[in-house]
Each structure stands twice: as C-alpha cells, then as structure tokens.
Amino acid sequence: MIAAVLLAYFGHRVYVETAAYSAYRAGALAPASAEVVEVSYASAKGGFGGDGTSQAVRFRLPSGDEGTSLTREREAFLDVDEGQIVRAGMWHGHLVTVEGQYVRAPWTPGAALVFTLLPPTFVLMVLQVYRLWRLRKERPKYLLGDNSSGAYTMAAALLAFGASFVASLVDGVPWVPVPAFVVSALGPLALFAFRENLERRAARRR
C-alpha cells in the first residue's frame, strides 16, 4: 500500500513538473499577479540570515492559496520584498515563473527524503507478489531459498539514498525522479530476476 501511494504521488509530481516546464518553454503560462508574503534565506550551516546559500520566497496567489519558490544559487535569487506585488506565470494554479524567472524546484529536500522510501517498498511489493504467485504453482520449499527479498530491499534502499543525493545536485530537471527510480528499484529487480532464473535452472537439473 505504501508503494502504491508513493508511486501515485511521484507519478503525479513528475507529470505536473514536466507539464509546467513544457508550458514555460512554450510560452503558454497564464499571467497573474502575486503578493510576496515572506522572503527567507538559509545558510550553509542550517541557520537563517542574509548571507544564505538558498532563498525561499512565499507568495500569495490569485486563488488565495500560497506558493513557494526555492532558489539555491545566489545569482538566481529573486530581487523582491515582502508585500510587493509581482508578475507571475501560472499553469493550472501552479506558480511557475516570477517576473519571467522560472522558480519551480522539482527536487526539494522533502521530496528527496520521501523518495528514499519508494524503491525499497516497491521492490518488496513486487517480490512478495511474485513469491505468492510462485506459492500457487510450486512447493513452499522452493520459496525459502537463498534468493531472499531482504537483500534486494536493502540494496534498493542504499541505491535510493545514493540516487536521491545525486538527483539533488541536478537542479531544475522536472523528470529527475524517473532515472533515480529506474536505477534504485529496477536494478535490484533485474539482479533478482537473473539469480532466480539461475536457481530455477539448477533446480530442474536435480
């Protein structure tokens, strides 16, 4: 269930980010006015101050909802003040640009942290469904071999942490969760399929 929920969340997130970026590139954003509610800076030491290495700006959108931009490079910081009215580019209610500058951050720290749960839960889900299917066709003794689910789930978790870290360095790419998921989830499953095939061939020779 956790894997299904996370797949739905990241699938929707990738769709929104990709569609919003495509609309930005095509010049198809809806113009609107937004009010700057709060401007904050995060320093490399984790504190807040004007000498920060990232800027977070919270906006009040025309619908009354709020949106936030996160910029990690000083040269890309927005030159705005609290209470200022700015020109915004919207896509289906999502804030995409401020004063013509693309402000969406597809891979936020929160998304990166949640992503680390997806590959191991997905791998465990697939392997458990496979083993239940095998249980209906073969003796239970076969399912208790050396090719256990735990090792592949752990491998997926470790790869997820690594892929999440690498993806966090790639700023502004809306579909970055896709290759991260392919590497960290489909890699262990491919290895499992290879070893499972070898075990089944060895079992037939006995």
C-alpha positions, 0 to 999 in steps of 0.5 A: 500500500505504501508503494502504491501511494508513493508511486501515485504521488511521484507519478503525479509530481513528475507529470505536473513538473514536466507539464509546467516546464513544457508550458514555460518553454512554450510560452503558454503560462497564464499571467497573474499577479502575486503578493510576496508574503515572506522572503527567507534565506538559509545558510550553509550551516542550517541557520537563517540570515542574509548571507544564505546559500538558498532563498525561499520566497512565499507568495500569495496567489490569485486563488488565495492559496500560497506558493513557494519558490526555492532558489539555491544559487545566489545569482538566481535569487529573486530581487523582491520584498515582502508585500510587493506585488509581482508578475507571475506565470501560472499553469493550472494554479501552479506558480511557475515563473516570477517576473519571467524567472522560472522558480519551480524546484522539482527536487526539494529536500522533502521530496528527496527524503520521501523518495528514499522510501519508494524503491525499497517498498516497491521492490518488496511489493513486487517480490512478495507478489511474485513469491505468492504467485510462485506459492500457487504453482510450486512447493513452499520449499522452493520459496525459502531459498537463498534468493531472499527479498531482504537483500534486494530491499536493502540494496534498493534502499542504499541505491535510493539514498545514493540516487536521491543525493545525486538527483539533488545536485541536478537542479531544475530537471522536472523528470529527475525522479524517473532515472533515480527510480529506474536505477534504485528499484529496477536494478535490484529487480533485474539482479533478482530476476537473473539469480532466480532464473539461475536457481530455477535452472539448477533446480530442474537439473536435480 
